[in-house]
């Protein structure tokens, strides 16, 4: 991907979007779709904050140039041309970050990559608002992830051992005000995670995270630490794909014909669309099992009116 023209210094009025812009820069090569939507969020938010003062207008103009350049480069990417695909891409990416960090947290492995994964997940959930209002699940994920990043950062800074796993969020602890603390010591350069911090999807526990429900089918299909370590120059063995166990398919679905008296509500259509969205996103990560499960749910809902 061609390099983008640099932005002018960030106006003080735009302090609230500085971490979203940094996340965009970090993903220019790793995931240009994520980088694009981070900039789009920053652009929309900046316009609401201040679009009149000269320095802000200049900054937003340069940011718009970056967006147009990115959109031109990614013009044939469905995650850019179709909002539902873009939203699914971001939701799955953010959840993958969240689950990696939560897995490390539950195992008591506290390190900068884990803190940054929590914090980046919360930033990416901010970005999802470019597609509309957040779901309740995403709101809870964002609050928990941002609070965890701040909590663990402060514990390590003070020489204390954080409490692993889900912890009740104290309502009088203003997470938004402590936002900078959560990112203060995050590495700006990739760091080499230890072997103990490798994310294994099979170790992710089921259930909820202090009331945070994981969206159906949106599981983390790959190892994604917050930072990709630099190459050590040592040739590694070729990684062979892991055989996947497909879920059992209900034979009745093969011959299912929608009943004439079934009346689907707008909510039913929205849920079916969401299941299809998660299935499509799962296939981007070659997660066949999750894709099949969600497509079955969509088919059952559309043909029976029940989940």
KOLGUKOL-484410 format. One line per 5 residues: number of its first residue (from 1); their letters; for each residue x, z, y of N, C-alpha, C, CB. Coordinates in steps of 0.02 Angstrom, whole numbers, plus 50000, padded with zeros to 5 digits. Atoms other than C-alpha are relative to their C-alpha. Glycine has a CB too. Example, Ala and Ser with C-alpha at 12.3 -4.5 7.8 and 13.67 -1.06 7.14 Angstrom:
<nodes>
1> AS> 50045/50000/49941/50615/50390/49775/50045/50000/50060/49950/50062/50001 | 49958/49997/49941/50684/50357/49947/49961/50037/50055/50020/49929/50023;
</nodes>
This chain:
<nodes>
1> XXXXX> 50042/50000/49941/50000/50000/50000/50044/50000/50062/49952/50061/50000 | 49961/50005/49939/50066/49953/50172/49996/50065/50039/49976/49942/50043 | 49997/49938/49961/50121/50097/50283/49953/49995/50060/50072/50015/50023 | 50046/49998/49943/49998/50149/50417/50038/50018/50064/49943/50049/49988 | 49970/49983/49936/50042/50160/50601/49992/50075/50011/49969/49960/50058;
6> XXXXX> 50004/49928/49991/50082/50341/50646/49950/50020/50054/50068/50028/50018 | 50047/49974/49951/49958/50447/50742/50038/50035/50056/49950/50048/49968 | 49970/49960/49946/49997/50525/50912/49994/50074/49984/49967/49983/50069 | 50006/49928/50012/50017/50715/50923/49927/50022/49998/50037/50039/50054 | 50068/49976/50008/49860/50807/50869/49979/50043/50060/49992/50040/49935;
11> XXXXX> 50025/49958/49945/49761/50873/51020/49979/50068/49974/49941/49965/50036 | 50017/49931/50021/49732/51060/51014/49926/50006/49983/50018/50049/50056 | 50072/49997/50015/49545/51027/51013/49985/49983/49927/49961/49952/50047 | 50012/50024/50069/49564/50949/50840/50036/50042/49948/50023/49928/49995 | 49964/49956/50048/49651/51097/50757/49962/50006/49934/50010/50069/50031;
16> XXXXX> 50040/49989/50060/49506/51114/50634/50006/49944/49948/49928/50009/50018 | 49994/50056/50048/49544/50944/50555/50072/49985/49982/49967/49938/50029 | 49930/50015/50012/49733/50956/50546/50016/50000/49925/50044/50051/50036 | 49986/49997/50072/49733/51005/50361/49968/49943/49962/49977/50067/49972 | 50031/50058/50032/49613/50866/50316/50043/49937/50011/49928/49988/50030;
21> XXXXX> 49956/50057/49987/49730/50741/50399/50064/50005/49959/50016/49996/50075 | 49940/49993/50041/49879/50814/50308/49985/49983/49927/50027/50072/50005 | 50020/50018/50068/49784/50798/50145/49995/49924/49993/49932/50033/49982 | 50003/50073/50001/49752/50616/50189/50070/49970/49992/49967/49973/50064 | 49931/50026/50005/49938/50585/50214/50029/50011/49931/50044/50033/50053;
26> XXXXX> 49973/49985/50066/49980/50669/50050/49970/49955/49945/49987/50073/49983 | 50033/50041/50051/49859/50555/49958/50004/49925/50014/49927/50019/49995 | 49995/50072/49985/49905/50388/50038/50024/49960/49940/50047/49989/50059 | 49974/50035/50059/50001/50341/49881/49967/50025/49936/50075/50008/49995 | 50028/49970/50061/49924/50460/49754/49929/49977/49987/50003/50076/50004;
31> XXXXX> 50070/50020/50008/49742/50414/49786/49975/49976/50068/49956/50059/49973 | 50019/50027/49935/49706/50298/49934/49926/50010/50017/50015/49927/50002 | 50071/49988/49986/49518/50323/49914/49990/50069/50030/49958/49993/49935 | 50003/49932/49973/49537/50510/49943/50029/50000/50071/50039/50050/49955 | 49968/50003/49934/49653/50472/50090/49952/49969/50051/50066/49961/49997;
36> XXXXX> 50046/50034/49955/49524/50354/50166/49944/50047/50022/49970/49938/49967 | 50057/49958/49982/49380/50476/50159/50021/50063/50038/49962/50020/49937 | 49975/49944/49960/49487/50620/50224/50006/49979/50074/50069/50024/49974 | 49994/50025/49931/49523/50514/50379/49931/49987/50030/50042/49936/50002 | 50068/50012/49975/49340/50464/50393/49967/50065/50021/49958/49964/49946;
41> XXXXX> 50027/49934/49982/49290/50647/50391/50031/50025/50065/50013/50051/49943 | 49965/49978/49940/49422/50686/50522/49974/49962/50061/50076/49991/49993 | 50025/50042/49945/49359/50541/50629/49930/50023/50022/49998/49927/49979 | 50069/49979/49983/49176/50594/50620/49999/50069/50031/49957/49999/49937 | 49997/49932/49973/49218/50776/50652/50031/50001/50069/50039/50046/49953;
46> XXXXX> 49967/50004/49935/49335/50734/50795/49953/49972/50053/50062/49958/49996 | 50047/50029/49952/49201/50628/50878/49949/50052/50024/49963/49941/49969 | 50047/49947/49982/49084/50778/50875/50032/50053/50044/49970/50032/49937 | 49965/49947/49962/49216/50895/50946/50014/49978/50071/50066/50018/49965 | 49981/50023/49933/49281/50791/51091/50019/49926/49996/50060/50041/50030;
51> XXXXX> 49986/50072/49999/49273/50603/51118/50008/49975/50071/49945/49962/49964 | 49998/50020/49930/49291/50603/51307/50067/50010/50034/49948/50039/50037 | 49936/49988/49966/49457/50680/51360/50050/49946/49979/50027/50071/49985 | 49954/50056/50015/49598/50550/51369/50041/50010/49937/50047/49991/50058 | 49957/49990/50059/49710/50629/51237/49960/49996/49936/50036/50067/50004;
56> XXXXX> 50042/50003/50060/49567/50646/51114/49977/49929/49987/49939/50047/50008 | 50021/50070/50008/49506/50469/51145/50057/49958/49972/49976/49970/50067 | 49942/50037/50024/49682/50403/51117/50012/50015/49926/50063/50017/50041 | 49988/49981/50070/49701/50501/50955/49947/49969/49954/49999/50077/49993 | 50054/50028/50041/49531/50446/50889/50006/49924/49993/49933/50018/50029;
61> XXXXX> 49991/50072/50002/49570/50266/50933/50053/49980/49948/50020/49973/50069 | 49947/50014/50049/49731/50270/50831/49976/50016/49929/50063/50041/50016 | 50027/49983/50065/49640/50357/50689/49952/49947/49975/49965/50069/50003 | 50046/50055/50018/49508/50221/50692/50040/49939/49976/49957/49980/50061 | 49957/50055/50022/49648/50092/50678/50023/50011/49928/50061/49992/50047;
66> XXXXX> 49979/49985/50068/49710/50180/50522/49944/49988/49950/50025/50073/49995 | 50057/50009/50043/49536/50181/50448/49986/49926/49987/49938/50034/50030 | 50013/50071/50008/49512/49996/50479/50053/49967/49956/49998/49966/50068 | 49946/50027/50041/49682/49957/50403/49990/50019/49926/50069/50024/50025 | 50012/49977/50069/49642/50062/50249/49941/49963/49969/49989/50075/49999;
71> XXXXX> 50060/50033/50027/49470/49985/50229/50015/49928/49982/49942/50003/50050 | 49981/50069/50015/49547/49812/50235/50040/49996/49936/50040/49970/50059 | 49958/49999/50060/49674/49858/50102/49959/50017/49938/50056/50050/50008 | 50040/49977/50057/49540/49938/49992/49933/49965/49997/49989/50076/50005 | 50064/50035/49992/49405/49811/50028/49963/49985/49935/50011/49937/50035;
76> XXXXX> 50032/50017/50064/49373/49769/49844/49990/50060/49955/50041/49948/49964 | 50008/49939/50040/49367/49951/49786/49929/50025/50006/50051/50054/50024 | 50070/49979/49998/49192/50005/49737/49990/50069/50030/49971/49999/49930 | 50005/49933/49971/49229/50183/49792/49998/49997/50076/50058/50043/49977 | 50003/50010/49927/49241/50113/49969/49936/49962/50018/50062/49962/50026;
81> XXXXX> 50058/50043/49984/49102/49983/49963/49933/50031/49979/50008/49933/49968 | 50061/49968/50024/48975/50092/49871/50004/50075/50009/49985/49982/49926 | 49997/49929/49984/48940/50266/49937/49993/50044/49938/49948/50018/50050 | 50012/49957/50057/48876/50335/49773/50062/50004/49955/49940/49974/49959 | 49938/50000/50039/49038/50284/49685/50053/50041/50036/50024/49928/49988;
86> XXXXX> 49952/49962/49961/49143/50355/49826/49987/50074/49997/49999/49977/50073 | 50019/49929/50003/49047/50519/49824/50018/50029/49932/49926/50009/50013 | 49984/49977/50068/49067/50534/49635/50076/50008/49992/49973/49951/49948 | 49927/49997/50004/49254/50498/49651/50026/50064/50033/50032/49937/50033 | 49977/49941/49965/49279/50635/49779/49978/50064/49966/49974/49999/50072;
91> XXXXX> 50025/49940/50033/49169/50762/49689/50041/50016/49937/49926/49992/49982 | 49961/49989/50061/49263/50738/49526/50072/50019/50016/49999/49939/49956 | 49931/49984/49981/49433/50743/49611/50004/50072/50025/50025/49952/50055 | 50000/49932/49973/49389/50903/49705/49989/50051/49944/49945/50008/50053 | 50013/49954/50055/49320/50984/49548/50060/50005/49953/49939/49977/49960;
96> XXXXX> 49940/49999/50042/49475/50935/49451/50052/50047/50031/50030/49928/49993 | 49955/49953/49965/49580/51026/49582/49977/50072/49990/50002/49983/50076 | 50028/49932/50005/49464/51176/49575/50012/50029/49930/49925/49999/50016 | 49994/49975/50068/49468/51190/49385/50073/50013/49982/49970/49950/49952 | 49928/49987/50012/49658/51175/49379/50019/50067/50030/50043/49943/50030;
101> XXXXX> 49983/49937/49966/49675/51316/49506/49966/50059/49966/49981/49997/50073 | 50037/49945/50031/49541/51422/49423/50030/50018/49932/49926/49982/49992 | 49968/49987/50065/49625/51402/49253/50064/50039/50009/50014/49934/49964 | 49938/49964/49986/49791/51458/49325/49985/50072/50023/50042/49964/50054 | 50019/49934/49974/49707/51603/49415/49978/50046/49944/49944/49993/50052;
106> XXXXX> 50025/49960/50055/49617/51664/49259/50057/50021/49953/49947/49962/49961 | 49943/49984/50043/49782/51658/49164/50051/50045/50035/50034/49936/49976 | 49954/49957/49963/49866/51762/49299/50064/49966/50021/50017/50060/49959 | 49941/50037/49978/49987/51624/49346/49991/49982/50074/50011/49935/49957 | 50009/50009/49928/49998/51638/49535/50061/49965/50030/49989/50068/50035;
111> XXXXX> 49945/50038/49971/50104/51506/49622/49972/49955/50055/50037/49958/49946 | 50021/50039/49942/50099/51391/49773/49958/49939/49981/50061/49977/50038 | 50041/50058/50020/50031/51241/49678/49929/50021/49987/50030/49968/49938 | 50068/49975/50014/49884/51345/49620/49963/50016/50064/50003/50062/49954 | 50031/49984/49936/49850/51411/49795/49980/49936/50036/50048/50042/50045;
116> XXXXX> 50015/50062/49965/49861/51236/49865/49943/49962/49967/50062/49957/50003 | 50056/50034/50034/49743/51168/49732/49933/50029/50021/50008/50006/49924 | 50061/49968/49976/49611/51296/49780/49984/49976/50071/50007/50077/49999 | 50012/50017/49930/49633/51257/49964/49983/49926/50009/50061/50018/50043 | 50014/50072/49995/49638/51068/49943/49930/49984/49974/50052/49960/49961;
121> XXXXX> 50068/50010/50026/49480/51076/49837/49948/50016/50054/49988/50043/49938 | 50048/49981/49947/49392/51165/49980/49999/49948/50056/50017/50069/50029 | 49997/50052/49948/49452/51033/50104/49964/49937/49978/50073/49984/50018 | 50032/50061/50025/49392/50891/49994/49924/50008/49996/50028/49982/49931 | 50072/49989/49999/49221/50971/49980/49974/49993/50072/49982/50071/49972;
126> XXXXX> 50017/50015/49930/49218/50969/50171/49989/49924/50007/50056/50025/50049 | 50000/50073/49992/49253/50782/50158/49937/49970/49969/50062/49970/49969 | 50059/50027/50033/49105/50755/50041/49940/49997/50048/49982/50043/49938 | 50056/50000/49952/48991/50791/50190/49993/49933/50036/50010/50055/50052 | 50008/50066/49969/49025/50613/50251/49944/49961/49965/50066/49960/49997;
131> XXXXX> 50053/50033/50037/48897/50563/50119/49933/50034/50009/50017/49997/49926 | 50063/49964/49990/48766/50689/50173/50009/50074/49986/49946/49972/49954 | 50000/49927/50009/48720/50871/50145/50029/50018/49932/49929/50028/50007 | 49970/49977/50063/48818/50966/50012/49947/50031/49955/50056/50050/50015 | 50043/49964/50047/48734/51028/49855/50017/50074/50003/50009/49972/49927;
136> XXXXX> 49987/49929/50002/48720/51215/49830/50063/50016/49960/49940/50038/49971 | 49940/49988/50041/48853/51204/49694/50064/49986/50040/49997/49955/49938 | 49941/50016/49960/48976/51120/49811/50013/50051/50054/49994/49931/50030 | 49992/49949/49949/48944/51247/49947/50032/50062/49970/49931/50019/50032 | 49972/49941/50033/48982/51388/49825/50072/49988/49978/49958/50020/49940;
141> XXXXX> 49931/50017/50018/49136/51299/49760/50046/50005/50060/50004/49929/49970 | 49959/50000/49940/49202/51277/49936/50015/50070/50024/49966/49960/50056 | 49991/49931/49976/49174/51457/49986/50047/50039/49955/49933/50037/50005 | 49959/49963/50048/49252/51526/49827/50072/49976/50002/49971/49994/49930 | 49932/50028/50000/49402/51408/49830/50039/50020/50062/49997/49924/49994;
146> XXXXX> 49965/49983/49938/49443/51441/50012/50015/50074/50003/49957/49980/50061 | 49988/49928/50000/49423/51627/49991/50056/50018/49951/49937/50039/49982 | 49948/49986/50049/49531/51628/49834/50069/49982/50026/49986/49963/49935 | 49935/50021/49972/49670/51532/49921/50025/50051/50050/49994/49931/50033 | 49981/49951/49950/49670/51656/50064/50018/50066/49968/49943/50010/50051;
151> XXXXX> 49989/49936/50033/49658/51808/49951/50066/50002/49963/49943/50014/49951 | 49938/50001/50039/49800/51757/49834/50061/49993/50045/49998/49943/49948 | 49944/50008/49953/49910/51700/49978/50017/50067/50033/49982/49948/50054 | 49988/49936/49966/49889/51866/50068/50029/50052/49952/49936/50026/50031 | 49972/49953/50049/49922/51965/49909/50074/49988/49988/49961/49995/49934;
156> XXXXX> 49930/50017/50013/50083/51873/49873/50044/50014/50061/50007/49927/49979 | 49964/49987/49938/50135/51886/50055/50016/50073/50009/49961/49974/50059 | 49992/49927/49992/50113/52075/50050/50032/50033/49939/49933/50032/50014 | 49968/49972/50059/50200/52095/49883/49953/50032/49951/50051/50049/50021 | 50050/49971/50045/50039/52137/49792/49984/49950/49944/49937/50019/50039;
161> XXXXX> 50021/50043/50056/49977/52071/49625/49926/49984/50007/50015/50033/49932 | 50071/50018/49993/49814/51974/49646/49961/50017/49936/49992/49926/50017 | 50043/49991/50058/49669/52012/49532/49981/49932/49972/49936/50041/50019 | 50013/50064/50031/49652/51869/49410/49926/49989/49986/50040/49993/49936 | 50068/50018/50018/49490/51777/49380/49950/50013/50055/49979/50037/49940;
166> XXXXX> 50053/49992/49949/49323/51788/49471/49999/50070/50028/49932/49983/49970 | 50005/49937/49964/49315/51924/49601/49945/49993/50051/50068/50019/50034 | 50054/50004/49950/49167/51964/49711/50027/49989/50069/49959/50064/49999 | 49979/50014/49932/49185/51892/49884/49969/50050/50047/49980/49927/50021 | 50026/49952/49951/49170/52024/50018/49970/49962/50058/50055/50048/50024;
171> XXXXX> 50035/50038/49948/49041/51960/50141/50027/50013/50069/49927/50017/49998 | 49974/49986/49933/49126/52046/50287/50069/49970/50011/50002/50075/50012 | 49935/50033/49994/49285/51949/50252/49987/49928/50023/50040/50002/49933 | 50014/50065/49972/49271/51797/50365/50051/49950/49976/49998/50002/50076 | 49953/50048/50029/49350/51660/50262/50019/49947/50050/49970/49968/49938;
176> XXXXX> 49985/50054/49953/49336/51531/50400/50054/50021/50050/49937/49980/50038 | 49950/49977/49952/49437/51638/50521/50069/50004/49968/49981/50067/50029 | 49937/49993/50035/49572/51661/50389/50024/49934/49970/49995/50053/49946 | 49986/50065/50030/49580/51475/50351/50074/49982/50005/49959/49946/50034 | 49930/50017/49993/49755/51452/50420/50044/50041/49953/50023/50010/50072;
181> XXXXX> 49961/49958/50044/49818/51597/50316/50003/49970/49930/49972/50071/49997 | 50003/50029/50066/49763/51507/50160/50046/49941/49992/49931/49979/49984 | 49957/50059/50003/49871/51357/50204/50068/50012/50030/49967/49941/50033 | 49939/49987/49961/50012/51443/50298/50064/49987/49960/49999/50071/50024 | 49938/50008/50038/50138/51443/50157/49995/49946/49947/50018/50065/49967;
186> XXXXX> 50006/50053/50049/50078/51291/50062/50057/49951/50006/49932/49964/50007 | 49942/50045/49997/50221/51175/50016/49981/49932/50030/50030/49990/49932 | 50012/50066/49972/50232/51016/50119/50033/49947/49958/50024/49996/50073 | 49967/50046/50046/50344/50938/49988/49980/50018/49929/50077/50001/50009 | 50017/49984/50069/50306/50923/49803/50045/50052/49970/50003/49937/49958;
191> XXXXX> 49962/49948/50033/50360/51072/49702/49996/49991/49925/49976/50070/50020 | 49998/50008/50072/50408/51078/49520/49965/50058/49967/50072/49994/49975 | 50034/49945/50032/50279/51181/49426/50034/50018/49934/49926/49983/49987 | 49971/49979/50063/50338/51283/49279/49957/49975/49943/50007/50076/49998 | 50038/50025/50058/50287/51235/49104/49939/50042/49988/50045/50000/49938;
196> XXXXX> 50057/49956/50011/50170/51384/49102/49941/49983/50044/50020/50072/50011 | 50054/50016/49955/50069/51309/49242/49967/49933/49984/50025/49999/50071 | 50031/50063/50020/50021/51152/49147/49927/50010/49985/50036/49970/49939 | 50073/49993/50007/49834/51125/49152/49976/49969/49935/49964/49968/50059 | 50028/50024/50063/49747/51107/48985/49924/50004/50005/50026/50040/49939;
201> XXXXX> 50072/49999/49993/49564/51054/49000/49964/50041/49947/49973/49931/50000 | 50034/49964/50054/49523/51134/48833/49999/50075/50011/50033/49985/49934 | 49998/49928/49987/49566/51305/48903/49952/50021/50054/50069/50021/50019 | 50046/49981/49947/49437/51297/49042/49940/50034/49970/49979/49938/50041 | 50056/49964/50029/49307/51429/49001/49934/49972/50025/50004/50074/50015;
206> XXXXX> 50066/50022/49979/49124/51386/49006/49967/50054/50040/49957/49981/49939 | 50037/49949/49962/48994/51475/49109/50009/49990/50074/50022/50069/49981 | 49997/50007/49927/48997/51511/49293/50060/50036/50028/49937/50027/50032 | 49944/49970/49965/49124/51567/49419/49971/50043/50056/50049/49946/50028 | 50031/49955/49953/49047/51716/49505/49941/49966/50033/50050/50025/50052;
211> XXXXX> 50059/50033/49973/48886/51620/49524/50010/49928/50017/49977/50036/50060 | 49987/50070/49984/48970/51452/49548/49988/49958/49937/50073/49990/50027 | 50017/50041/50057/48891/51327/49429/50039/49934/50001/49925/49986/49997 | 49964/50063/50004/48997/51181/49371/49949/49944/49989/50053/50001/49942 | 50048/50055/50008/48897/51019/49394/50005/49971/49931/50011/49946/50053;
216> XXXXX> 49999/50026/50068/48846/50947/49225/50041/49937/49993/49930/49986/49976 | 49960/50060/50014/48972/50825/49156/50062/49993/50043/49959/49940/50007 | 49943/50010/49954/49096/50845/49299/50058/50044/49979/49980/50016/50073 | 49945/49960/50025/49239/50913/49197/50066/49969/50019/49995/50008/49924 | 49934/50025/49983/49423/50898/49234/50031/49966/49940/50046/50057/50025;
221> XXXXX> 49977/50036/50058/49486/50762/49119/50076/49992/49995/49970/49934/49998 | 49928/50013/50001/49670/50762/49165/50038/50057/50032/50016/49934/50035 | 49956/49949/49970/49816/50871/49214/50015/49980/50072/50065/50009/49959 | 49989/50018/49930/49817/50871/49403/50021/50060/50041/49936/49969/50030 | 49978/49948/49955/49925/50999/49490/49993/49977/50072/50073/50020/49985;
226> XXXXX> 50011/50018/49930/49909/51005/49679/50055/49955/50026/49996/50063/50043 | 49946/50042/49978/50077/50922/49698/50031/49966/49939/50054/50040/50039 | 49966/50036/50054/50158/50789/49590/50074/50010/50007/49982/49924/50000 | 49928/49986/49993/50337/50843/49554/50041/49937/50006/50024/50042/49942 | 49954/50057/49994/50481/50730/49601/50027/49982/49931/50059/50017/50048;
231> XXXXX> 49969/50022/50063/50556/50627/49461/50068/50033/49993/50007/49924/49998 | 49935/49968/50012/50703/50717/49382/50053/49950/49979/49993/50054/49948 | 49952/50050/50021/50782/50554/49330/50010/49999/49925/50065/50012/50034 | 49993/49998/50072/50766/50601/49147/49942/49962/49969/50001/50073/49973 | 50053/50040/50031/50671/50476/49042/49958/50044/49955/50030/49941/49960;
236> XXXXX> 50045/49959/50040/50520/50555/48963/49970/49957/49945/49945/50032/50043 | 50032/50036/50054/50435/50509/48801/49934/49972/50022/49991/50045/49939 | 50064/50030/49983/50287/50393/48815/49943/50045/49976/49994/49929/49970 | 50056/49958/50018/50127/50495/48817/49947/49958/49966/49972/50036/50062 | 50051/50037/50037/50005/50436/48686/49932/50029/50017/50013/50004/49924;
241> XXXXX> 50066/49974/49985/49820/50449/48726/49974/50045/49944/49951/49943/50012 | 50027/49952/50048/49734/50596/48642/49933/49974/49973/49991/50070/50032 | 50064/50022/50028/49595/50544/48520/49944/50045/50025/50002/50000/49924 | 50055/49962/49973/49428/50596/48590/49944/50006/49949/49973/49967/50064 | 50056/49988/50044/49286/50673/48492/49936/49986/50039/50000/50073/49973;
246> XXXXX> 50061/50019/49965/49124/50590/48543/49944/50048/49982/49981/49928/49984 | 50056/49956/50014/48968/50697/48559/49949/49966/49955/49967/50022/50064 | 50052/50027/50043/48827/50677/48434/49946/49968/50043/49969/50055/49955 | 50051/50036/49963/48699/50549/48493/49933/50007/49965/50020/49925/50008 | 50067/49992/50027/48515/50583/48469/49974/49931/49978/49953/50032/50053;
251> XXXXX> 50023/50066/50024/48454/50437/48358/49935/49978/50033/49990/50001/49925 | 50064/50018/49970/48284/50445/48442/50009/49961/50065/49959/50062/50013 | 49989/50034/49936/48363/50380/48603/50007/49925/49991/50063/50028/50033 | 49991/50072/50010/48399/50212/48523/49934/49962/50002/50036/49987/49934 | 50065/50034/50004/48215/50173/48501/49951/50027/50052/49971/50008/49931;
256> XXXXX> 50044/49969/49951/48149/50265/48652/49973/49948/50048/50038/50054/50039 | 50033/50043/49951/48024/50170/48757/49961/50044/50048/49953/49947/49965 | 50034/49958/49950/47959/50244/48918/49925/50000/49989/50017/49977/50070 | 50071/49994/50009/47785/50310/48896/49963/49981/50064/49981/50072/49979 | 50036/50025/49942/47656/50232/49009/49973/50054/50045/49945/49957/49978;
261> XXXXX> 50029/49948/49959/47587/50398/49066/50052/50046/50030/49953/50041/49959 | 49947/49960/49970/47756/50467/49117/50006/49983/50073/50067/49989/49964 | 49993/50010/49928/47764/50491/49304/50062/50039/50023/49937/50023/50038 | 49938/49969/49976/47936/50524/49373/49995/50015/50074/50060/49954/49986 | 50000/49979/49930/47956/50618/49536/50064/49974/50033/49995/50077/50006;
266> XXXXX> 49938/50019/49966/48084/50573/49669/50059/50044/49979/49991/50005/50076 | 49947/49955/50023/48182/50725/49610/50027/49978/49932/49974/50072/49995 | 49978/50024/50065/48186/50653/49433/50046/49940/50008/49939/49981/49957 | 49957/50059/49988/48256/50488/49497/50068/50021/50028/49965/49951/50049 | 49937/49976/49970/48386/50582/49599/50045/50031/49947/49986/50051/50056;
271> XXXXX> 49960/49968/50052/48441/50684/49448/50028/49947/49952/49958/50052/49961 | 49977/50053/50045/48451/50529/49337/50057/49961/50033/49942/49953/49982 | 49948/50036/49964/48553/50440/49470/50065/50040/50000/49978/49984/50072 | 49941/49958/49998/48670/50588/49479/50035/50001/49932/49982/50071/50021 | 49970/50002/50066/48695/50590/49290/50039/49934/49990/49946/50007/49945;
276> XXXXX> 49966/50065/50006/48739/50404/49297/50064/49999/50043/49953/49943/50021 | 49942/49997/49955/48856/50438/49442/50057/50038/49967/49981/50033/50067 | 49948/49961/50034/48949/50572/49344/50028/49962/49941/49972/50067/49978 | 49976/50039/50056/48958/50457/49194/50050/49947/50023/49941/49967/49963 | 49954/50051/49974/49036/50318/49296/50065/50028/50023/49967/49963/50056;
281> XXXXX> 49939/49968/49976/49160/50435/49375/50043/50024/49941/49985/50058/50047 | 49963/49977/50059/49207/50508/49205/50038/49942/49967/49953/50033/49950 | 49967/50058/50030/49247/50333/49142/50063/49979/50038/49952/49942/49996 | 49940/50015/49962/49372/50314/49283/50060/50038/49971/49991/50017/50074 | 49948/49959/50030/49470/50451/49193/50002/49992/49924/49990/50073/50019;
286> XXXXX> 50003/50013/50072/49433/50379/49020/49972/50059/49962/50069/49982/49974 | 50031/49943/50032/49330/50533/48981/49934/49977/49969/49987/50058/50052 | 50057/50031/50032/49212/50450/48858/49946/50052/49982/50022/49963/49936 | 50047/49949/50021/49132/50610/48795/49953/50021/50057/50036/50061/49973 | 50040/49980/49943/49074/50665/48967/49954/49943/50022/50045/50021/50059;
291> XXXXX> 50041/50057/49980/49012/50489/49007/49939/49993/49954/50041/49936/49999 | 50055/50007/50048/48908/50480/48848/49949/50056/50010/50027/50002/49929 | 50046/49944/49991/48834/50653/48875/49954/49989/50060/50039/50065/50008 | 50040/50008/49939/48777/50611/49051/49953/49940/49996/50046/49993/50060 | 50044/50057/50009/48708/50441/49005/49941/50018/49955/50038/49940/49971;
296> XXXXX> 50055/49977/50042/48606/50523/48867/49950/50041/50039/50027/50041/49941 | 50044/49959/49959/48537/50648/48991/49958/49957/50046/50041/50051/50041 | 50037/50044/49955/48489/50510/49112/49946/49961/49962/50048/49950/50035 | 50047/50038/50039/48406/50407/48975/49941/50043/49978/50034/49970/49939 | 50053/49955/50023/48307/50555/48908/49954/50016/50059/50029/50064/49970;
301> XXXXX> 50040/49983/49942/48249/50602/49083/49955/49942/50021/50045/50021/50058 | 50039/50058/49978/48193/50425/49126/49946/49979/49950/50047/49942/50012 | 50048/50023/50051/48101/50396/48962/49950/50053/49980/50037/49977/49939 | 50045/49947/50021/48021/50566/48934/49975/50043/50059/50034/50045/49950 | 50018/49958/49943/48015/50646/49106/50024/50072/49992/49925/50001/50009;
306> XX> 49973/49933/50012/48107/50796/49033/50075/49995/49990/49965/50033/49938 | 49927/49997/50011/48288/50851/49024/50014/50036/49935/50035/50035/50059;
</nodes>
